[in-house]
Amino acid sequence: MKLYLTNRSPFARKATIMAIEKGLEEKIKLVPIDMQNKPEELLKANPLGAVPTLVLENGHAIYDSSVICEYIDGLNDNPKLIPANGSVRIEALRTEALSDGMVESAVKLFMENGKPKDAQDTNLLKKHSDILDRGFDMLERSAKNFHVDKMFSIAEISAASAIGYIGFRITDYKWKEKHTKLATWYNEFSKRDSLLKTVPKV
């Protein structure tokens, strides 16, 4: 299998962490790409030209990150990282959706902040800053149920991927002082080998 990705994508990081935690590193070849010069094989596999895209041995492609994670989790049960059913599953998927949405707002903030000051849309900046604030507040409330060494799931993986990306792209966004439970959990969870191997970089 081939996983097309960039070293900055938190969505690709989520899938890569999933693969590492399930012991599938040797079965999934990581293929970093340049998003400004997308290879033809990616465009053939995924009409959206987006990462991550997972291409199976038979040439069938899977996307987006949530679907890839679901597929990877189904390859073995050691460990099971997406709860099978019930309220635990819904809660984990809700946290994944929240974290992915926070990433989307962080991307918009990063792009807007990259414009000259007089060209920036202050309403858009406030809108997405408010989304991050509310998102971190929700993750802080959820942090009491987050795990580090055992029983963690796609919820923790998604939250850590989002937080790592926000810290990477929005360097002046301060969240740790207000969200101490979340910060304590994140600092410990980030010590896992799968997190250390996938730290976003230029």
MODELLER restraints for C-alpha pairs under 7 A, 6 or more apart:
rsr = mdl.restraints
at = mdl.atoms
rsr.add(forms.Gaussian(group=physical.xy_distance, feature=features.Distance(at['CA:1:A'], at['CA:27:A']), mean=6.36, stdev=0.5))
rsr.add(forms.Gaussian(group=physical.xy_distance, feature=features.Distance(at['CA:1:A'], at['CA:28:A']), mean=4.82, stdev=0.5))
rsr.add(forms.Gaussian(group=physical.xy_distance, feature=features.Distance(at['CA:1:A'], at['CA:29:A']), mean=6.04, stdev=0.5))
rsr.add(forms.Gaussian(group=physical.xy_distance, feature=features.Distance(at['CA:1:A'], at['CA:54:A']), mean=6.95, stdev=0.5))
rsr.add(forms.Gaussian(group=physical.xy_distance, feature=features.Distance(at['CA:1:A'], at['CA:55:A']), mean=5.64, stdev=0.5))
rsr.add(forms.Gaussian(group=physical.xy_distance, feature=features.Distance(at['CA:1:A'], at['CA:56:A']), mean=4.63, stdev=0.5))
rsr.add(forms.Gaussian(group=physical.xy_distance, feature=features.Distance(at['CA:1:A'], at['CA:57:A']), mean=5.42, stdev=0.5))
rsr.add(forms.Gaussian(group=physical.xy_distance, feature=features.Distance(at['CA:2:A'], at['CA:28:A']), mean=5.53, stdev=0.5))
rsr.add(forms.Gaussian(group=physical.xy_distance, feature=features.Distance(at['CA:2:A'], at['CA:29:A']), mean=4.69, stdev=0.5))
rsr.add(forms.Gaussian(group=physical.xy_distance, feature=features.Distance(at['CA:2:A'], at['CA:30:A']), mean=5.95, stdev=0.5))
rsr.add(forms.Gaussian(group=physical.xy_distance, feature=features.Distance(at['CA:2:A'], at['CA:31:A']), mean=6.55, stdev=0.5))
rsr.add(forms.Gaussian(group=physical.xy_distance, feature=features.Distance(at['CA:2:A'], at['CA:54:A']), mean=5.68, stdev=0.5))
rsr.add(forms.Gaussian(group=physical.xy_distance, feature=features.Distance(at['CA:2:A'], at['CA:55:A']), mean=5.15, stdev=0.5))
rsr.add(forms.Gaussian(group=physical.xy_distance, feature=features.Distance(at['CA:2:A'], at['CA:56:A']), mean=6.68, stdev=0.5))
rsr.add(forms.Gaussian(group=physical.xy_distance, feature=features.Distance(at['CA:3:A'], at['CA:28:A']), mean=6.52, stdev=0.5))
rsr.add(forms.Gaussian(group=physical.xy_distance, feature=features.Distance(at['CA:3:A'], at['CA:29:A']), mean=6.04, stdev=0.5))
rsr.add(forms.Gaussian(group=physical.xy_distance, feature=features.Distance(at['CA:3:A'], at['CA:30:A']), mean=4.95, stdev=0.5))
rsr.add(forms.Gaussian(group=physical.xy_distance, feature=features.Distance(at['CA:3:A'], at['CA:31:A']), mean=5.78, stdev=0.5))
rsr.add(forms.Gaussian(group=physical.xy_distance, feature=features.Distance(at['CA:3:A'], at['CA:52:A']), mean=6.54, stdev=0.5))
rsr.add(forms.Gaussian(group=physical.xy_distance, feature=features.Distance(at['CA:3:A'], at['CA:53:A']), mean=5.73, stdev=0.5))
rsr.add(forms.Gaussian(group=physical.xy_distance, feature=features.Distance(at['CA:3:A'], at['CA:54:A']), mean=4.46, stdev=0.5))
rsr.add(forms.Gaussian(group=physical.xy_distance, feature=features.Distance(at['CA:3:A'], at['CA:55:A']), mean=6.43, stdev=0.5))
rsr.add(forms.Gaussian(group=physical.xy_distance, feature=features.Distance(at['CA:4:A'], at['CA:30:A']), mean=6.26, stdev=0.5))
rsr.add(forms.Gaussian(group=physical.xy_distance, feature=features.Distance(at['CA:4:A'], at['CA:31:A']), mean=4.72, stdev=0.5))
rsr.add(forms.Gaussian(group=physical.xy_distance, feature=features.Distance(at['CA:4:A'], at['CA:32:A']), mean=5.91, stdev=0.5))
rsr.add(forms.Gaussian(group=physical.xy_distance, feature=features.Distance(at['CA:4:A'], at['CA:33:A']), mean=6.76, stdev=0.5))
rsr.add(forms.Gaussian(group=physical.xy_distance, feature=features.Distance(at['CA:4:A'], at['CA:51:A']), mean=6.06, stdev=0.5))
rsr.add(forms.Gaussian(group=physical.xy_distance, feature=features.Distance(at['CA:4:A'], at['CA:52:A']), mean=5.42, stdev=0.5))
rsr.add(forms.Gaussian(group=physical.xy_distance, feature=features.Distance(at['CA:4:A'], at['CA:53:A']), mean=5.18, stdev=0.5))
rsr.add(forms.Gaussian(group=physical.xy_distance, feature=features.Distance(at['CA:4:A'], at['CA:54:A']), mean=6.35, stdev=0.5))
rsr.add(forms.Gaussian(group=physical.xy_distance, feature=features.Distance(at['CA:5:A'], at['CA:12:A']), mean=5.64, stdev=0.5))
rsr.add(forms.Gaussian(group=physical.xy_distance, feature=features.Distance(at['CA:5:A'], at['CA:31:A']), mean=6.13, stdev=0.5))
rsr.add(forms.Gaussian(group=physical.xy_distance, feature=features.Distance(at['CA:5:A'], at['CA:32:A']), mean=4.96, stdev=0.5))
rsr.add(forms.Gaussian(group=physical.xy_distance, feature=features.Distance(at['CA:5:A'], at['CA:33:A']), mean=6.12, stdev=0.5))
rsr.add(forms.Gaussian(group=physical.xy_distance, feature=features.Distance(at['CA:5:A'], at['CA:51:A']), mean=5.09, stdev=0.5))
rsr.add(forms.Gaussian(group=physical.xy_distance, feature=features.Distance(at['CA:5:A'], at['CA:52:A']), mean=4.93, stdev=0.5))
rsr.add(forms.Gaussian(group=physical.xy_distance, feature=features.Distance(at['CA:6:A'], at['CA:32:A']), mean=5.11, stdev=0.5))
rsr.add(forms.Gaussian(group=physical.xy_distance, feature=features.Distance(at['CA:6:A'], at['CA:33:A']), mean=5.78, stdev=0.5))
rsr.add(forms.Gaussian(group=physical.xy_distance, feature=features.Distance(at['CA:7:A'], at['CA:32:A']), mean=6.91, stdev=0.5))
rsr.add(forms.Gaussian(group=physical.xy_distance, feature=features.Distance(at['CA:7:A'], at['CA:200:A']), mean=5.52, stdev=0.5))
rsr.add(forms.Gaussian(group=physical.xy_distance, feature=features.Distance(at['CA:7:A'], at['CA:201:A']), mean=5.79, stdev=0.5))
rsr.add(forms.Gaussian(group=physical.xy_distance, feature=features.Distance(at['CA:7:A'], at['CA:202:A']), mean=6.91, stdev=0.5))
rsr.add(forms.Gaussian(group=physical.xy_distance, feature=features.Distance(at['CA:8:A'], at['CA:200:A']), mean=4.66, stdev=0.5))
rsr.add(forms.Gaussian(group=physical.xy_distance, feature=features.Distance(at['CA:8:A'], at['CA:201:A']), mean=5.62, stdev=0.5))
rsr.add(forms.Gaussian(group=physical.xy_distance, feature=features.Distance(at['CA:8:A'], at['CA:202:A']), mean=6.52, stdev=0.5))
rsr.add(forms.Gaussian(group=physical.xy_distance, feature=features.Distance(at['CA:10:A'], at['CA:161:A']), mean=5.26, stdev=0.5))
rsr.add(forms.Gaussian(group=physical.xy_distance, feature=features.Distance(at['CA:10:A'], at['CA:162:A']), mean=6.16, stdev=0.5))
rsr.add(forms.Gaussian(group=physical.xy_distance, feature=features.Distance(at['CA:10:A'], at['CA:165:A']), mean=5.95, stdev=0.5))
rsr.add(forms.Gaussian(group=physical.xy_distance, feature=features.Distance(at['CA:11:A'], at['CA:52:A']), mean=6.59, stdev=0.5))
rsr.add(forms.Gaussian(group=physical.xy_distance, feature=features.Distance(at['CA:11:A'], at['CA:65:A']), mean=5.61, stdev=0.5))
rsr.add(forms.Gaussian(group=physical.xy_distance, feature=features.Distance(at['CA:12:A'], at['CA:51:A']), mean=6.42, stdev=0.5))
rsr.add(forms.Gaussian(group=physical.xy_distance, feature=features.Distance(at['CA:12:A'], at['CA:52:A']), mean=4.81, stdev=0.5))
rsr.add(forms.Gaussian(group=physical.xy_distance, feature=features.Distance(at['CA:12:A'], at['CA:65:A']), mean=6.64, stdev=0.5))
rsr.add(forms.Gaussian(group=physical.xy_distance, feature=features.Distance(at['CA:13:A'], at['CA:161:A']), mean=6.47, stdev=0.5))
rsr.add(forms.Gaussian(group=physical.xy_distance, feature=features.Distance(at['CA:13:A'], at['CA:198:A']), mean=6.13, stdev=0.5))
rsr.add(forms.Gaussian(group=physical.xy_distance, feature=features.Distance(at['CA:14:A'], at['CA:157:A']), mean=6.15, stdev=0.5))
rsr.add(forms.Gaussian(group=physical.xy_distance, feature=features.Distance(at['CA:14:A'], at['CA:158:A']), mean=6.01, stdev=0.5))
rsr.add(forms.Gaussian(group=physical.xy_distance, feature=features.Distance(at['CA:14:A'], at['CA:161:A']), mean=6.00, stdev=0.5))
rsr.add(forms.Gaussian(group=physical.xy_distance, feature=features.Distance(at['CA:15:A'], at['CA:65:A']), mean=6.29, stdev=0.5))
rsr.add(forms.Gaussian(group=physical.xy_distance, feature=features.Distance(at['CA:15:A'], at['CA:68:A']), mean=6.61, stdev=0.5))
rsr.add(forms.Gaussian(group=physical.xy_distance, feature=features.Distance(at['CA:15:A'], at['CA:69:A']), mean=5.45, stdev=0.5))
rsr.add(forms.Gaussian(group=physical.xy_distance, feature=features.Distance(at['CA:17:A'], at['CA:194:A']), mean=5.26, stdev=0.5))
rsr.add(forms.Gaussian(group=physical.xy_distance, feature=features.Distance(at['CA:17:A'], at['CA:195:A']), mean=6.65, stdev=0.5))
rsr.add(forms.Gaussian(group=physical.xy_distance, feature=features.Distance(at['CA:18:A'], at['CA:69:A']), mean=6.63, stdev=0.5))
rsr.add(forms.Gaussian(group=physical.xy_distance, feature=features.Distance(at['CA:19:A'], at['CA:25:A']), mean=6.00, stdev=0.5))
rsr.add(forms.Gaussian(group=physical.xy_distance, feature=features.Distance(at['CA:19:A'], at['CA:72:A']), mean=6.56, stdev=0.5))
rsr.add(forms.Gaussian(group=physical.xy_distance, feature=features.Distance(at['CA:20:A'], at['CA:194:A']), mean=5.84, stdev=0.5))
rsr.add(forms.Gaussian(group=physical.xy_distance, feature=features.Distance(at['CA:21:A'], at['CA:194:A']), mean=6.53, stdev=0.5))
rsr.add(forms.Gaussian(group=physical.xy_distance, feature=features.Distance(at['CA:22:A'], at['CA:78:A']), mean=6.00, stdev=0.5))
rsr.add(forms.Gaussian(group=physical.xy_distance, feature=features.Distance(at['CA:22:A'], at['CA:79:A']), mean=6.10, stdev=0.5))
rsr.add(forms.Gaussian(group=physical.xy_distance, feature=features.Distance(at['CA:42:A'], at['CA:49:A']), mean=6.16, stdev=0.5))
rsr.add(forms.Gaussian(group=physical.xy_distance, feature=features.Distance(at['CA:43:A'], at['CA:49:A']), mean=5.01, stdev=0.5))
rsr.add(forms.Gaussian(group=physical.xy_distance, feature=features.Distance(at['CA:45:A'], at['CA:61:A']), mean=5.55, stdev=0.5))
rsr.add(forms.Gaussian(group=physical.xy_distance, feature=features.Distance(at['CA:46:A'], at['CA:53:A']), mean=6.94, stdev=0.5))
rsr.add(forms.Gaussian(group=physical.xy_distance, feature=features.Distance(at['CA:46:A'], at['CA:61:A']), mean=6.80, stdev=0.5))
rsr.add(forms.Gaussian(group=physical.xy_distance, feature=features.Distance(at['CA:52:A'], at['CA:63:A']), mean=6.75, stdev=0.5))
rsr.add(forms.Gaussian(group=physical.xy_distance, feature=features.Distance(at['CA:52:A'], at['CA:64:A']), mean=6.49, stdev=0.5))
rsr.add(forms.Gaussian(group=physical.xy_distance, feature=features.Distance(at['CA:52:A'], at['CA:65:A']), mean=6.07, stdev=0.5))
rsr.add(forms.Gaussian(group=physical.xy_distance, feature=features.Distance(at['CA:53:A'], at['CA:61:A']), mean=6.71, stdev=0.5))
rsr.add(forms.Gaussian(group=physical.xy_distance, feature=features.Distance(at['CA:53:A'], at['CA:62:A']), mean=5.92, stdev=0.5))
rsr.add(forms.Gaussian(group=physical.xy_distance, feature=features.Distance(at['CA:53:A'], at['CA:63:A']), mean=5.16, stdev=0.5))
rsr.add(forms.Gaussian(group=physical.xy_distance, feature=features.Distance(at['CA:53:A'], at['CA:64:A']), mean=6.67, stdev=0.5))
rsr.add(forms.Gaussian(group=physical.xy_distance, feature=features.Distance(at['CA:54:A'], at['CA:61:A']), mean=5.55, stdev=0.5))
rsr.add(forms.Gaussian(group=physical.xy_distance, feature=features.Distance(at['CA:54:A'], at['CA:62:A']), mean=5.10, stdev=0.5))
rsr.add(forms.Gaussian(group=physical.xy_distance, feature=features.Distance(at['CA:54:A'], at['CA:63:A']), mean=6.57, stdev=0.5))
rsr.add(forms.Gaussian(group=physical.xy_distance, feature=features.Distance(at['CA:54:A'], at['CA:68:A']), mean=6.72, stdev=0.5))
rsr.add(forms.Gaussian(group=physical.xy_distance, feature=features.Distance(at['CA:55:A'], at['CA:61:A']), mean=4.33, stdev=0.5))
rsr.add(forms.Gaussian(group=physical.xy_distance, feature=features.Distance(at['CA:55:A'], at['CA:62:A']), mean=6.36, stdev=0.5))
rsr.add(forms.Gaussian(group=physical.xy_distance, feature=features.Distance(at['CA:62:A'], at['CA:68:A']), mean=5.99, stdev=0.5))
rsr.add(forms.Gaussian(group=physical.xy_distance, feature=features.Distance(at['CA:73:A'], at['CA:80:A']), mean=6.38, stdev=0.5))
rsr.add(forms.Gaussian(group=physical.xy_distance, feature=features.Distance(at['CA:73:A'], at['CA:81:A']), mean=6.30, stdev=0.5))
rsr.add(forms.Gaussian(group=physical.xy_distance, feature=features.Distance(at['CA:73:A'], at['CA:82:A']), mean=6.77, stdev=0.5))
rsr.add(forms.Gaussian(group=physical.xy_distance, feature=features.Distance(at['CA:81:A'], at['CA:152:A']), mean=6.98, stdev=0.5))
rsr.add(forms.Gaussian(group=physical.xy_distance, feature=features.Distance(at['CA:81:A'], at['CA:153:A']), mean=4.40, stdev=0.5))
rsr.add(forms.Gaussian(group=physical.xy_distance, feature=features.Distance(at['CA:81:A'], at['CA:154:A']), mean=5.70, stdev=0.5))
rsr.add(forms.Gaussian(group=physical.xy_distance, feature=features.Distance(at['CA:82:A'], at['CA:89:A']), mean=6.76, stdev=0.5))
rsr.add(forms.Gaussian(group=physical.xy_distance, feature=features.Distance(at['CA:82:A'], at['CA:153:A']), mean=5.81, stdev=0.5))
rsr.add(forms.Gaussian(group=physical.xy_distance, feature=features.Distance(at['CA:82:A'], at['CA:154:A']), mean=5.70, stdev=0.5))
rsr.add(forms.Gaussian(group=physical.xy_distance, feature=features.Distance(at['CA:83:A'], at['CA:89:A']), mean=4.60, stdev=0.5))
rsr.add(forms.Gaussian(group=physical.xy_distance, feature=features.Distance(at['CA:92:A'], at['CA:154:A']), mean=6.25, stdev=0.5))
rsr.add(forms.Gaussian(group=physical.xy_distance, feature=features.Distance(at['CA:92:A'], at['CA:155:A']), mean=4.64, stdev=0.5))
rsr.add(forms.Gaussian(group=physical.xy_distance, feature=features.Distance(at['CA:93:A'], at['CA:155:A']), mean=6.62, stdev=0.5))
rsr.add(forms.Gaussian(group=physical.xy_distance, feature=features.Distance(at['CA:95:A'], at['CA:155:A']), mean=5.23, stdev=0.5))
rsr.add(forms.Gaussian(group=physical.xy_distance, feature=features.Distance(at['CA:96:A'], at['CA:154:A']), mean=6.63, stdev=0.5))
rsr.add(forms.Gaussian(group=physical.xy_distance, feature=features.Distance(at['CA:96:A'], at['CA:155:A']), mean=5.32, stdev=0.5))
rsr.add(forms.Gaussian(group=physical.xy_distance, feature=features.Distance(at['CA:96:A'], at['CA:158:A']), mean=5.23, stdev=0.5))
rsr.add(forms.Gaussian(group=physical.xy_distance, feature=features.Distance(at['CA:96:A'], at['CA:159:A']), mean=6.86, stdev=0.5))
rsr.add(forms.Gaussian(group=physical.xy_distance, feature=features.Distance(at['CA:98:A'], at['CA:135:A']), mean=6.87, stdev=0.5))
rsr.add(forms.Gaussian(group=physical.xy_distance, feature=features.Distance(at['CA:99:A'], at['CA:158:A']), mean=5.87, stdev=0.5))
rsr.add(forms.Gaussian(group=physical.xy_distance, feature=features.Distance(at['CA:99:A'], at['CA:159:A']), mean=5.32, stdev=0.5))
rsr.add(forms.Gaussian(group=physical.xy_distance, feature=features.Distance(at['CA:99:A'], at['CA:162:A']), mean=5.60, stdev=0.5))
rsr.add(forms.Gaussian(group=physical.xy_distance, feature=features.Distance(at['CA:100:A'], at['CA:162:A']), mean=6.76, stdev=0.5))
rsr.add(forms.Gaussian(group=physical.xy_distance, feature=features.Distance(at['CA:102:A'], at['CA:131:A']), mean=6.89, stdev=0.5))
rsr.add(forms.Gaussian(group=physical.xy_distance, feature=features.Distance(at['CA:102:A'], at['CA:132:A']), mean=5.84, stdev=0.5))
rsr.add(forms.Gaussian(group=physical.xy_distance, feature=features.Distance(at['CA:102:A'], at['CA:135:A']), mean=6.53, stdev=0.5))
rsr.add(forms.Gaussian(group=physical.xy_distance, feature=features.Distance(at['CA:102:A'], at['CA:162:A']), mean=6.85, stdev=0.5))
rsr.add(forms.Gaussian(group=physical.xy_distance, feature=features.Distance(at['CA:103:A'], at['CA:162:A']), mean=5.62, stdev=0.5))
rsr.add(forms.Gaussian(group=physical.xy_distance, feature=features.Distance(at['CA:103:A'], at['CA:166:A']), mean=6.96, stdev=0.5))
rsr.add(forms.Gaussian(group=physical.xy_distance, feature=features.Distance(at['CA:105:A'], at['CA:128:A']), mean=5.20, stdev=0.5))
rsr.add(forms.Gaussian(group=physical.xy_distance, feature=features.Distance(at['CA:106:A'], at['CA:166:A']), mean=6.10, stdev=0.5))
rsr.add(forms.Gaussian(group=physical.xy_distance, feature=features.Distance(at['CA:109:A'], at['CA:125:A']), mean=6.07, stdev=0.5))
rsr.add(forms.Gaussian(group=physical.xy_distance, feature=features.Distance(at['CA:109:A'], at['CA:128:A']), mean=6.51, stdev=0.5))
rsr.add(forms.Gaussian(group=physical.xy_distance, feature=features.Distance(at['CA:110:A'], at['CA:169:A']), mean=6.33, stdev=0.5))
rsr.add(forms.Gaussian(group=physical.xy_distance, feature=features.Distance(at['CA:110:A'], at['CA:170:A']), mean=6.45, stdev=0.5))
rsr.add(forms.Gaussian(group=physical.xy_distance, feature=features.Distance(at['CA:112:A'], at['CA:120:A']), mean=5.99, stdev=0.5))
rsr.add(forms.Gaussian(group=physical.xy_distance, feature=features.Distance(at['CA:113:A'], at['CA:120:A']), mean=6.97, stdev=0.5))
rsr.add(forms.Gaussian(group=physical.xy_distance, feature=features.Distance(at['CA:139:A'], at['CA:182:A']), mean=6.82, stdev=0.5))
rsr.add(forms.Gaussian(group=physical.xy_distance, feature=features.Distance(at['CA:140:A'], at['CA:179:A']), mean=5.62, stdev=0.5))
rsr.add(forms.Gaussian(group=physical.xy_distance, feature=features.Distance(at['CA:140:A'], at['CA:181:A']), mean=6.22, stdev=0.5))
rsr.add(forms.Gaussian(group=physical.xy_distance, feature=features.Distance(at['CA:140:A'], at['CA:182:A']), mean=5.07, stdev=0.5))
rsr.add(forms.Gaussian(group=physical.xy_distance, feature=features.Distance(at['CA:143:A'], at['CA:181:A']), mean=6.10, stdev=0.5))
rsr.add(forms.Gaussian(group=physical.xy_distance, feature=features.Distance(at['CA:143:A'], at['CA:182:A']), mean=5.25, stdev=0.5))
rsr.add(forms.Gaussian(group=physical.xy_distance, feature=features.Distance(at['CA:146:A'], at['CA:152:A']), mean=6.75, stdev=0.5))
rsr.add(forms.Gaussian(group=physical.xy_distance, feature=features.Distance(at['CA:146:A'], at['CA:156:A']), mean=6.34, stdev=0.5))
rsr.add(forms.Gaussian(group=physical.xy_distance, feature=features.Distance(at['CA:148:A'], at['CA:188:A']), mean=6.70, stdev=0.5))
rsr.add(forms.Gaussian(group=physical.xy_distance, feature=features.Distance(at['CA:148:A'], at['CA:189:A']), mean=5.12, stdev=0.5))
rsr.add(forms.Gaussian(group=physical.xy_distance, feature=features.Distance(at['CA:160:A'], at['CA:186:A']), mean=6.55, stdev=0.5))
rsr.add(forms.Gaussian(group=physical.xy_distance, feature=features.Distance(at['CA:165:A'], at['CA:200:A']), mean=6.81, stdev=0.5))
rsr.add(forms.Gaussian(group=physical.xy_distance, feature=features.Distance(at['CA:176:A'], at['CA:183:A']), mean=5.40, stdev=0.5))
rsr.add(forms.Gaussian(group=physical.xy_distance, feature=features.Distance(at['CA:190:A'], at['CA:196:A']), mean=6.66, stdev=0.5))
